[in-house]
Amino acid sequence: DSVDEAAPNAGASVGSDSDVVEPRQERSIESTDRLIEAATELFADRGYASTTLAAIGDRAGYSRGLVTTRFGNKENLAWAVASRAAQRWQDVLDDRRTATDGLGEILAFIVVSRDNMIEQPTARLVLERLYAETGSPQAPLHSRFQENLRTLISTVSDMCERGIDDGSIRRDLDTKQVAGLLIAQLRGIGYQWFLFPDLVEAATYHQLLLEQTQQWLTPSEKSHP
């Protein structure tokens, strides 16, 4: 049977003296996690439009009322799902951040994108499916994914600028154009993998992109000593 849990108490927080999580807050965190995980599975399987809040609550073992209380509406819950999936991707990138120059950072970005498909396929699938349903400006999450794209382009552009500064990347490149093209290529691989997983050799495509990007960005005096 589903559980109708009370809304989280904003006053219940980590104690300043003991740093012990209150039982009510602990239950709130657990139920929020279960709702996000249930929504992740259903969005990945059915998509945004075909998934109801009632189905999400049922999958997690709670009532629809708790889903609404916790997230307000389906769009907010879907964004929580997308944000968690993206954070897992970022965590892997941070864990593997060993590059000492801008070019290395960009190449690591491509490698982590590839590994994300292999190691966390459900998290990647839900991102691709939600992204695919944001085609029109009126679609739920459209503006949020648009802002996310701007952030990604800015992140990679900053990597490129660092590479120009440290000499690992050609100086004649427009960093925003480089970032935009790279993100577009990665998005294209992801979208094809989402549509035709049995036909798309995602690992091979990422490897080719890795090699082409290194050849493209490396200054000529380094690529041809």
Number of C-alpha atoms within 10 A of each C-alpha: 7 13 15 14 17 13 15 17 10 7 7 13 14 12 10 7 6 7 9 11 13 13 10 16 18 15 15 18 13 12 21 20 15 18 27 24 18 20 28 26 19 19 24 21 15 13 18 23 11 10 16 16 19 16 17 26 24 18 18 22 17 21 20 20 17 22 26 17 13 19 17 12 12 19 13 15 22 22 19 18 25 23 14 18 21 16 13 16 20 16 13 15 20 12 8 14 13 11 12 11 18 23 25 18 21 24 17 18 23 20 18 20 22 20 17 22 19 13 11 13 13 18 23 22 24 26 25 21 20 23 18 15 15 18 12 10 10 9 10 20 21 18 14 12 16 14 12 14 15 12 12 15 22 16 14 22 22 17 22 29 21 18 24 22 14 13 16 21 25 20 16 9 14 12 21 17 12 18 21 17 13 20 17 14 15 18 15 12 20 24 19 15 18 19 14 11 12 9 9 16 13 20 16 11 14 21 14 12 19 18 11 11 17 18 13 15 21 19 17 12 8 12 11 7 5
